[in-house]
Amino acid sequence: RLGERAAAAGYGPDAYSVWLLASDDHGESWRPPRDITRQTRRESATSVASGPGLGIQLQSQKYRGRIVMPMNEGPYGAWQVYAVFSDDGGESWQMGEPAPAGDQPGFANEVQMVELTSGSLLLNARNMGGKACRKQARSDDGGMTWSPLEDQPELVDPECQAALSYWPERDLLLFLN
């Protein structure tokens, strides 16, 4: 397989692809893998990765039940972060718009997402080539669009993946890096 720097755009054999594995019995058995690349990656992208965080299922009224997966796509050194989402239990997927880059240097990748009590989604990403802090954006439409990415100086980042989780019972956002 080609490395990220050499991956091709489009949907050919030298392009990255996205496959879905699903289980209906808590992992005892699995359905055959299904290629969902065209639903989850733009044709112009070269590389693609989910997360490395977990997908979430939204609880707020407007988008209750929506499955949201954090994604990033290349080309290498010019990454974009976005959400893919399913409103039918993972049978079909749609791509949200990439989070706008904002006016601060660096690229967001290795993204995590959480749903806040307000129903908004918070995107938190590694900051490649910018300041040594995380980048964040918000979505008020279930991951379809995002506010511009902004540096978060209080969240120090050594350019590595991090974990983000929301504990709604305590209205507490947990960040580990």
Salt bridges, closest charged atoms under 4 A:
ASP24 OD1 - ARG31 NH2 2.93
GLU73 OE2 - ARG42 NH1 3.53
ASP87 OD1 - ARG66 NE 2.73
GLU91 OE2 - ARG31 NH1 3.22
GLU110 OE1 - ARG126 NH1 3.64
ASP151 OD1 - LYS135 NZ 2.83
ASP157 OD1 - ARG134 NH1 3.35
